[in-house]
C-alpha cells in the first residue's frame, strides 16, 4: 500500500481559454497547425488579453491556455 498524506492548502482559481484539436493524435504537423491557429486567434481577437487582465485581478489565480487532443 502506498503512503499518502492529505494536507490543507490555500484555494486558487484557474482562468483559461481552451480548444479541442481535431487532428489525429499522430498527425504532428496537423496538431502544430491547429495550435498555431488557436494561439493566433486568442491573441488577435483579444481573448488572451482579457484572460490576462482577469487573472491579474483575481487573488491566487493561475493563467492557462488549454489544448485538448482527442482520439
Residue, then its C-alpha position, 0 to 999 in steps of 0.5 A: x500500500x502506498x503512503x499518502x498524506x492529505x494536507x490543507x492548502x490555500x484555494x486558487x482559481x484557474x482562468x483559461x481559454x481552451x480548444x479541442x484539436x481535431x487532428x489525429x493524435x499522430x498527425x504532428x504537423x496537423x496538431x502544430x497547425x491547429x495550435x498555431x491557429x488557436x494561439x493566433x486567434x486568442x491573441x488577435x481577437x483579444x481573448x488572451x488579453x482579457x484572460x490576462x487582465x482577469x487573472x491579474x485581478x483575481x487573488x491566487x489565480x493561475x493563467x492557462x491556455x488549454x489544448x485538448x487532443x482527442x482520439 
